[in-house]
Structures are given as structure tokens and as C-alpha cells.
């Protein structure tokens, strides 16, 4: 008996160590990816309009700059399809190494692009191409990171929501690093100061690569290989079999992603131009909010393990709906304490959806199609919600002259998420390692 117990412990300890490494690799990798992605977003709303589109008026220059920013979002579903295919064909680990290298190289090259004063409009063209590469990399990164952490956990129940929240944890970390780097280095020199944070990306990628090379393939995918269950064209198969789940996953994100990019990207231009708040002050407020988010993202992921993914997500969508108007009411007072409250409080409210979101979406797809299905559903929202959000906010403000129009837009997005959450099946307690179609077959009575 004692011998059997010791054998069991010996087999469990390596898995536990791999789980820890997988969670760290997911969190660190996504932190680096989001540092790169956010860094571009912050630069697009603050300095790229002047550097690459100087001949436009202020609003047109900002819109053109944000349009290159949107290009990264438009490319994310393409990355989801490409890397989703390979993630379900050759494995999670190998695919994640490729996405990390793609993002790191593209971001480093952004730091080398000549400005409009040097090569004219070609600077903006190069910037757009590199942004597209960033989007493709992020499109493939998220799905693999979520599966790397969740597929090393218990196949049934356990802390799957908590584990799946750690790739999401990389978002506030990447945002803090991106904001801080640009705030520190940009004032150093008008030409090369802003370039340093982009060039530093290559160092961070080297660290992330070293961590990811030490991770084994997930047990779920290894089992698929052993049983020869790998799909030949997983993207095509998941679209045919799970088109409903893909669409619902995209709609599920609408009330989370659109507000998020208003909270983190649009706020930079709105607070400085409309409210006359110093940019350094706004940066500080957003960084504090992101630091709070480092606690609330895993907390809400853990809560989803306790009360169910769909329930916590639905509550979060309703809270976001209610918050949409008070957020701008507080901002528009221009009272520093109230502006601080609005910016910081937006994060834990947002995280009620974002914390459990990764696992909620990943659980909607069976193992052999999970990378492709989760990635496609997740990244389609980048085109319909995240990417357009700052552009729509700028447009609504210019047309209606009131922030309440943007609040109404956020409220509608939150309502869409609530409906989608109620329609998406909650698989919180389903065996993650068993193919869902096999599970349904095994439950049918014999004969």
C-alpha cells in the first residue's frame, strides 16, 4: 500500500511541477506579447500621429494613427486561423514559440521605422505592416497560452478557471510595462526616446523563449497524438462543427473588450484633450488600475470555479452595463479624486468578465479542435469590438459632443455579452481531457 502511494506521488510530482512551469510560461509569455501590443497602442494615441501623419489636422491624424492600430486587431483572426491550425496539428508548445518570436521581431522593428520627416508616407506604411504582424502573433498567442495552463490542470473540476486566468493576468502586466517604458524613455529625446521601449522587446522575448523551451507538451494534446485523433484541417472542422460556439465566443467578448480599449487607449487622448488632465497623471491612474487588476483577474477566475463560469460572467456583464454611464460622469467632473476613482474602479469591474473568460471559451471546444475554435472565437471580437472601440469613441465624441454617447455604446456592448453568456453552455464540470463527442456517445444506452 505504501509502495503504491509512493509511486502515485512520484508520478504526480512531475505533473505538478510541469503545471507550475506551464502557468508561469503562460503568464510571462502573454505579459511580453501584451507589452508589445499595448506599447504600440499607447504610442498610436500619443505620438505616432505627429511622427508619421503630421500633415493631417489633429483629429484626422489621430484617426489615421488609430487606423494603423486597428490593423493589428483586423489581423488577429488571421493569426488565430494560422496558429490555431498548427496548435491543433503540431502542438501547443511549438506554436507558442513561433508566436513569441513573430511578435518580438515585429515590435523591435517598429523601433527602427523612419518617421514621416525622413521617408514620407512610407514610414506609416511600414508601421502598418509591422502592426499587422503583431496582430497575427497575438491572434495565435492567446489560445495556446490558455491551453498550456489549463490542459496541465485537472481534467475535471479543480481550479481550471483560476489556471485559465493567468494568461489573462499577462494583460495588466504588459500594460504596466508598456505604459511605464514609454513614460520613462519618450521624454529623453524627441527622436529616439520613444524607440527604446520597442527595441527592448527583443530582450524580453529572449527571456520568454528560454522559459517556454523548458515546458513539455500538454497531456491533452499528447493523448490526442497517442490515439491518432489529430484533425487534418482543424480550422475547417471546427467552423463546420462549432460555428455557434465561435460566434457566441466573439459576442461574449463584446462587452468586455470594447470597454477595455476605451478604458486603456481612448482614455489617453480623451483625458488629455477633452479634460485637460496631464498625460503623466492619466498614465499613473491607469497603471494603478492595472496593478489592482493583477489581483482581481485571478480572483474572478477562482470565483468562477466556485459558482460557475456562466453565472459569474453574466453578473460581470450586468455590472459593466450599469457602470457605463457613471464612468464618464466621474471623468467629466475633472475632479482628480473622482477621475482616479473612475479609471481605477473600471478594472475590477472589467475583470469580472475577463478573469473567467479564457476558460469559459476554451471549455466550449473539444480537445482536438480547442486551439482553433477558442482562438477564432476570441479573436473575431478584435475586429467587431476591440479594434473599432477607440475609433468609434472618437467618432461619437466628435458627432455628439458628449461622453454619454460613448457610455451608451458601452452599455449596448455589455448587454450583448450578457445575452451571449446565457446562450453559451457552461462546461465548468465537464472532463476537459475527453473528446466531447466521445463523451456524448458513451452516455448513450447500449443496444
C-alpha positions as CSV (number, residue, x, y, z in Angstrom):
1,X,0.0,0.0,0.0
2,X,2.8,2.4,1.0
3,X,4.6,1.4,-2.2
4,X,1.6,2.2,-4.3
5,X,1.2,5.6,-2.6
6,X,4.8,6.4,-3.2
7,X,4.5,5.5,-6.9
8,X,1.4,7.7,-7.2
9,X,3.2,10.6,-5.6
10,X,6.2,10.1,-7.9
11,X,4.0,10.3,-10.9
12,X,2.1,13.3,-9.6
13,X,5.1,15.5,-8.6
14,X,6.4,15.9,-12.2
15,X,2.9,16.8,-13.4
16,X,2.6,19.3,-10.6
17,X,6.0,20.8,-11.5
18,X,5.0,21.0,-15.1
19,X,1.7,22.7,-14.2
20,X,3.6,25.3,-12.3
21,X,6.0,25.9,-15.1
22,X,3.2,26.0,-17.6
23,X,1.3,28.6,-15.7
24,X,4.5,30.7,-15.3
25,X,5.3,30.3,-19.0
26,X,1.7,31.3,-20.0
27,X,1.8,34.4,-17.7
28,X,5.3,35.5,-18.7
29,X,4.7,34.9,-22.4
30,X,1.4,36.8,-22.6
31,X,2.9,39.6,-20.5
32,X,5.6,40.0,-23.1
33,X,3.2,39.8,-26.0
34,X,0.8,42.3,-24.4
35,X,3.7,44.6,-23.6
36,X,4.5,44.7,-27.3
37,X,0.9,45.1,-28.3
38,X,0.0,47.8,-25.8
39,X,3.2,49.7,-26.4
40,X,2.1,50.3,-29.9
41,X,-1.4,51.3,-28.8
42,X,-0.1,53.9,-26.3
43,X,2.3,55.3,-28.9
44,X,-0.5,55.4,-31.5
45,X,-2.7,57.6,-29.3
46,X,0.0,59.9,-28.1
47,X,3.0,60.4,-30.5
48,X,2.6,58.5,-33.8
49,X,0.1,61.0,-35.3
50,X,2.7,63.7,-35.1
51,X,5.6,61.5,-36.2
52,X,4.0,59.6,-39.1
53,X,0.9,61.6,-40.1
54,X,2.0,65.3,-39.5
55,X,0.2,66.8,-42.5
56,X,-3.3,66.0,-41.1
57,X,-5.4,68.1,-38.8
58,X,-5.4,66.9,-35.1
59,X,-8.5,64.7,-35.3
60,X,-7.6,63.2,-38.8
61,X,-4.0,62.5,-37.6
62,X,-5.3,60.7,-34.5
63,X,-7.8,58.7,-36.6
64,X,-5.1,57.6,-39.1
65,X,-2.8,56.6,-36.3
66,X,-5.6,54.6,-34.7
67,X,-6.4,53.1,-38.0
68,X,-2.9,51.5,-38.1
69,X,-3.6,50.4,-34.5
70,X,-6.9,48.8,-35.7
71,X,-4.9,46.9,-38.3
72,X,-3.4,44.8,-35.6
73,X,-6.9,43.8,-34.5
74,X,-8.0,43.0,-38.0
75,X,-5.0,40.7,-38.3
76,X,-5.8,38.8,-35.1
77,X,-8.4,36.4,-36.6
78,X,-5.9,35.6,-39.4
79,X,-3.3,34.7,-36.7
80,X,-6.0,32.7,-34.9
81,X,-6.7,30.6,-38.0
82,X,-3.0,30.1,-38.9
83,X,-1.7,29.3,-35.5
84,X,-4.9,27.6,-34.4
85,X,-4.3,25.1,-37.2
86,X,-0.8,24.4,-36.2
87,X,-1.6,24.4,-32.5
88,X,-4.1,21.6,-33.1
89,X,-1.7,19.8,-35.5
90,X,1.8,20.1,-34.2
91,X,1.1,21.0,-30.6
92,X,0.7,23.9,-28.2
93,X,4.3,24.4,-27.2
94,X,5.9,24.6,-30.7
95,X,3.2,27.0,-31.9
96,X,3.7,29.3,-28.9
97,X,7.4,29.6,-29.5
98,X,6.7,30.8,-33.1
99,X,4.1,33.4,-32.0
100,X,6.5,34.8,-29.4
101,X,9.3,35.2,-32.0
102,X,7.0,36.8,-34.5
103,X,5.7,39.4,-32.0
104,X,9.2,40.2,-30.7
105,X,10.8,40.7,-34.1
106,X,7.9,42.9,-35.3
107,X,7.9,45.1,-32.2
108,X,11.7,45.5,-32.3
109,X,11.5,46.6,-36.0
110,X,8.8,49.2,-35.1
111,X,11.6,50.9,-33.1
112,X,13.6,51.2,-36.2
113,X,11.0,52.7,-38.6
114,X,12.0,56.1,-40.1
115,X,9.5,58.9,-39.5
116,X,7.5,61.0,-42.0
117,X,10.2,63.6,-41.9
118,X,12.7,61.0,-43.2
119,X,10.9,58.9,-45.8
120,X,7.4,60.5,-46.0
121,X,4.3,58.3,-46.0
122,X,6.4,55.1,-46.3
123,X,7.1,55.3,-42.6
124,X,3.3,54.9,-42.0
125,X,3.2,52.1,-44.5
126,X,6.0,50.2,-42.7
127,X,4.4,50.8,-39.4
128,X,1.1,49.4,-40.6
129,X,2.8,46.2,-41.9
130,X,4.6,45.6,-38.6
131,X,1.3,46.2,-36.8
132,X,-0.3,43.5,-38.9
133,X,2.5,41.1,-37.9
134,X,1.9,42.0,-34.2
135,X,-1.8,41.2,-34.7
136,X,-1.1,37.9,-36.3
137,X,1.2,36.9,-33.5
138,X,-1.3,37.9,-30.8
139,X,-4.0,36.1,-32.6
140,X,-2.1,32.8,-32.2
141,X,-0.7,33.5,-28.8
142,X,-3.7,33.7,-26.6
143,X,-5.3,30.3,-27.4
144,X,-2.0,28.5,-26.9
145,X,-1.3,30.2,-23.6
146,X,-4.7,29.3,-22.2
147,X,-4.4,25.7,-23.3
148,X,-0.9,25.4,-22.0
149,X,-2.0,26.3,-18.4
150,X,-5.5,24.7,-18.4
151,X,-4.6,21.4,-20.1
152,X,-1.9,20.8,-17.5
153,X,-4.5,21.1,-14.7
154,X,-7.1,18.5,-13.5
155,X,-9.2,17.3,-16.4
156,X,-12.4,17.6,-14.4
157,X,-13.4,20.4,-12.0
158,X,-10.4,21.6,-9.9
159,X,-9.1,25.1,-10.4
160,X,-9.4,25.3,-14.2
161,X,-10.9,28.8,-14.1
162,X,-8.1,30.0,-11.8
163,X,-5.5,28.4,-14.1
164,X,-7.0,30.0,-17.2
165,X,-6.9,33.4,-15.6
166,X,-3.1,33.5,-15.6
167,X,-2.7,34.1,-19.4
168,X,-5.3,37.0,-18.8
169,X,-3.0,38.2,-15.9
170,X,-0.5,39.0,-18.6
171,X,-2.6,41.8,-19.9
172,X,-2.3,44.2,-16.9
173,X,1.3,43.2,-16.5
174,X,2.0,44.0,-20.2
175,X,0.1,47.3,-19.9
176,X,2.1,48.4,-16.8
177,X,5.3,47.6,-18.5
178,X,4.3,49.3,-21.8
179,X,3.0,52.5,-20.1
180,X,5.9,52.7,-17.8
181,X,8.5,52.2,-20.5
182,X,7.0,54.8,-22.8
183,X,6.6,57.3,-19.9
184,X,10.2,56.8,-18.9
185,X,12.0,56.8,-22.2
186,X,10.0,59.0,-24.5
187,X,10.9,62.3,-22.7
188,X,14.6,61.5,-23.0
189,X,14.8,62.6,-26.7
190,X,12.2,63.6,-29.3
191,X,13.6,61.3,-32.0
192,X,14.9,58.2,-30.3
193,X,13.4,58.2,-26.8
194,X,10.2,56.5,-27.8
195,X,12.2,53.9,-29.8
196,X,13.9,52.4,-26.7
197,X,10.9,50.5,-25.3
198,X,10.3,48.9,-28.7
199,X,13.9,47.8,-29.0
200,X,13.9,46.4,-25.5
201,X,11.3,43.9,-26.7
202,X,14.0,41.6,-28.1
203,X,15.5,41.2,-24.6
204,X,12.1,40.3,-23.1
205,X,11.4,37.8,-25.9
206,X,14.7,36.1,-25.2
207,X,13.6,35.6,-21.6
208,X,10.2,34.3,-22.6
209,X,11.7,31.9,-25.2
210,X,14.0,30.5,-22.6
211,X,11.1,29.8,-20.2
212,X,8.9,28.2,-22.9
213,X,11.6,25.9,-24.2
214,X,11.6,24.2,-20.8
215,X,7.9,23.2,-20.9
216,X,6.6,19.8,-22.1
217,X,3.6,19.4,-24.4
218,X,0.3,19.3,-22.6
219,X,-1.2,15.9,-21.5
220,X,-4.3,16.5,-23.5
221,X,-2.5,17.0,-26.8
222,X,-0.1,14.2,-26.1
223,X,-3.1,11.9,-25.6
224,X,-4.5,13.0,-29.0
225,X,-1.2,12.1,-30.6
226,X,-1.1,8.7,-29.0
227,X,-4.7,7.9,-30.1
228,X,-4.1,9.4,-33.6
229,X,-7.0,11.8,-33.1
230,X,-5.3,14.9,-34.5
231,X,-7.6,16.6,-37.1
232,X,-6.1,17.1,-40.6
233,X,-7.7,20.5,-41.1
234,X,-8.9,21.6,-37.6
235,X,-9.9,25.1,-38.6
236,X,-12.3,23.9,-41.2
237,X,-13.6,21.2,-38.9
238,X,-14.3,23.5,-36.0
239,X,-16.1,26.0,-38.2
240,X,-18.4,23.2,-39.5
241,X,-19.0,21.6,-36.1
242,X,-18.9,24.6,-33.7
243,X,-19.8,27.7,-35.7
244,X,-22.4,28.5,-33.0
245,X,-19.8,28.4,-30.2
246,X,-17.4,30.5,-32.3
247,X,-20.0,33.2,-32.8
248,X,-21.1,33.2,-29.2
249,X,-17.5,33.4,-28.0
250,X,-17.0,36.5,-30.1
251,X,-20.2,38.1,-28.9
252,X,-19.3,37.1,-25.3
253,X,-16.2,39.3,-25.5
254,X,-18.0,42.4,-26.9
255,X,-19.0,43.9,-23.5
256,X,-15.5,43.2,-22.1
257,X,-13.3,44.1,-25.0
258,X,-14.9,47.3,-26.3
259,X,-15.0,48.9,-22.8
260,X,-11.4,47.7,-22.1
261,X,-9.9,49.6,-25.0
262,X,-11.9,52.7,-24.1
263,X,-10.6,52.4,-20.5
264,X,-7.0,51.9,-21.6
265,X,-6.5,53.5,-25.1
266,X,-9.2,56.1,-25.8
267,X,-8.8,57.5,-22.2
268,X,-5.3,58.7,-23.1
269,X,-6.5,61.1,-25.7
270,X,-9.9,61.9,-24.1
271,X,-8.5,62.8,-20.7
272,X,-5.6,64.9,-22.1
273,X,-7.5,66.8,-24.9
274,X,-11.1,67.0,-23.6
275,X,-10.5,67.2,-19.8
276,X,-7.1,68.9,-19.8
277,X,-5.6,66.4,-17.4
278,X,-1.8,66.0,-17.7
279,X,-0.8,62.8,-19.6
280,X,1.6,61.7,-16.8
281,X,-1.3,61.9,-14.3
282,X,-3.5,59.8,-16.5
283,X,-0.7,57.3,-17.1
284,X,-0.3,57.0,-13.3
285,X,-4.0,56.4,-12.8
286,X,-4.2,53.7,-15.5
287,X,-1.1,52.0,-14.0
288,X,-2.7,51.9,-10.6
289,X,-5.8,50.3,-12.1
290,X,-3.7,47.7,-13.9
291,X,-1.9,46.9,-10.6
292,X,-5.3,46.3,-9.0
293,X,-6.2,44.1,-12.0
294,X,-3.3,41.8,-11.2
295,X,-5.2,40.7,-8.1
296,X,-8.8,40.8,-9.5
297,X,-8.1,38.8,-12.7
298,X,-7.1,35.6,-10.9
299,X,-9.7,36.3,-8.1
300,X,-12.6,36.3,-10.6
301,X,-11.1,33.3,-12.3
302,X,-11.0,31.5,-9.0
303,X,-14.6,32.6,-8.2
304,X,-15.8,31.0,-11.5
305,X,-14.5,27.7,-10.1
306,X,-16.8,28.2,-7.1
307,X,-20.0,29.4,-8.6
308,X,-19.7,28.5,-12.3
309,X,-18.3,30.3,-15.4
310,X,-21.6,31.4,-16.9
311,X,-23.0,32.8,-13.7
312,X,-20.0,35.0,-12.8
313,X,-19.7,36.1,-16.4
314,X,-23.4,37.1,-16.6
315,X,-23.1,39.1,-13.4
316,X,-20.0,40.8,-14.7
317,X,-21.7,41.9,-17.9
318,X,-24.6,43.4,-16.0
319,X,-22.3,45.3,-13.7
320,X,-20.4,46.6,-16.8
321,X,-23.8,47.8,-18.2
322,X,-24.6,49.7,-15.0
323,X,-21.1,51.2,-14.9
324,X,-21.0,52.6,-18.4
325,X,-22.6,56.0,-17.6
326,X,-21.2,56.6,-14.1
327,X,-17.7,56.0,-15.5
328,X,-17.9,59.1,-17.8
329,X,-19.9,61.1,-15.2
330,X,-17.0,60.8,-12.8
331,X,-14.4,61.6,-15.5
332,X,-16.3,64.7,-16.7
333,X,-16.2,66.2,-13.2
334,X,-12.5,66.8,-13.8
335,X,-12.0,66.4,-10.0
336,X,-8.7,64.5,-9.6
337,X,-10.0,62.1,-6.9
338,X,-13.1,61.2,-8.9
339,X,-11.2,60.8,-12.2
340,X,-8.8,58.5,-10.3
341,X,-11.8,56.5,-8.9
342,X,-13.3,56.1,-12.4
343,X,-10.1,54.9,-14.0
344,X,-9.1,52.5,-11.3
345,X,-12.6,51.1,-10.5
346,X,-13.1,50.2,-14.1
347,X,-10.5,47.4,-13.9
348,X,-12.1,45.1,-11.3
349,X,-15.5,45.6,-12.9
350,X,-14.0,44.7,-16.3
351,X,-12.2,41.7,-14.7
352,X,-15.5,40.1,-13.6
353,X,-15.7,39.1,-17.3
354,X,-12.1,38.9,-18.2
355,X,-10.9,36.6,-15.3
356,X,-13.1,33.6,-16.2
357,X,-13.4,34.4,-19.9
358,X,-10.4,32.3,-21.1
359,X,-11.6,29.1,-19.5
360,X,-15.2,29.7,-20.4
361,X,-14.3,30.0,-24.1
362,X,-11.8,27.2,-24.1
363,X,-14.2,24.8,-22.5
364,X,-16.6,25.3,-25.3
365,X,-14.5,23.3,-27.7
366,X,-13.3,19.7,-27.6
367,X,-9.6,19.0,-27.2
368,X,-8.6,18.2,-30.8
369,X,-10.3,21.5,-32.0
370,X,-9.7,23.6,-29.0
371,X,-6.8,25.7,-30.1
372,X,-8.5,26.6,-33.4
373,X,-12.0,27.1,-32.0
374,X,-11.1,29.1,-28.9
375,X,-8.7,31.3,-30.9
376,X,-11.2,32.1,-33.7
377,X,-14.0,32.9,-31.3
378,X,-11.8,35.0,-29.1
379,X,-10.1,36.9,-31.9
380,X,-13.1,37.6,-34.0
381,X,-14.2,40.1,-31.3
382,X,-11.0,42.0,-32.1
383,X,-12.5,43.1,-35.4
384,X,-16.0,43.7,-34.1
385,X,-15.3,45.1,-30.6
386,X,-11.7,45.8,-29.5
387,X,-10.2,47.3,-32.6
388,X,-13.1,49.6,-33.6
389,X,-13.8,50.8,-30.0
390,X,-11.3,53.7,-29.8
391,X,-12.3,54.8,-33.4
392,X,-16.0,54.6,-32.5
393,X,-15.4,56.6,-29.3
394,X,-13.6,59.3,-31.2
395,X,-16.3,59.5,-33.8
396,X,-19.2,59.5,-31.2
397,X,-17.5,62.3,-29.3
398,X,-16.9,64.4,-32.5
399,X,-20.6,63.9,-33.6
400,X,-22.5,64.2,-30.4
401,X,-20.1,66.3,-28.3
402,X,-20.9,64.3,-25.1
403,X,-19.3,61.3,-23.5
404,X,-22.7,59.9,-22.7
405,X,-22.9,58.7,-26.3
406,X,-19.8,56.6,-25.6
407,X,-21.4,55.4,-22.4
408,X,-24.5,54.2,-24.4
409,X,-22.2,52.4,-26.8
410,X,-20.5,50.6,-23.9
411,X,-23.9,49.7,-22.3
412,X,-25.1,48.1,-25.6
413,X,-21.9,46.1,-25.8
414,X,-22.4,44.8,-22.2
415,X,-25.9,43.8,-23.0
416,X,-24.7,41.7,-26.0
417,X,-22.2,39.9,-23.7
418,X,-24.9,39.1,-21.2
419,X,-27.1,37.5,-23.8
420,X,-24.2,35.5,-25.3
421,X,-23.2,34.3,-21.8
422,X,-26.7,33.0,-21.2
423,X,-26.6,31.1,-24.5
424,X,-23.2,29.6,-24.2
425,X,-23.1,26.2,-22.5
426,X,-21.3,26.1,-19.1
427,X,-18.8,23.2,-19.1
428,X,-17.2,24.1,-15.8
429,X,-17.5,20.5,-14.5
430,X,-17.0,18.6,-17.8
431,X,-14.0,16.3,-18.2
432,X,-11.5,18.5,-20.2
433,X,-9.4,15.6,-21.4
434,X,-12.3,13.6,-23.0
435,X,-13.4,14.4,-26.5
436,X,-16.9,15.9,-26.1
437,X,-18.4,13.8,-28.9
438,X,-17.0,10.7,-27.4
439,X,-18.5,11.7,-24.0
440,X,-21.9,12.1,-25.5
441,X,-21.6,8.7,-27.3
442,X,-20.5,6.9,-24.2
443,X,-23.6,8.1,-22.4
444,X,-26.0,6.6,-24.9
445,X,-27.6,3.3,-23.8
446,X,-26.1,0.1,-25.4
447,X,-28.3,-1.6,-28.0
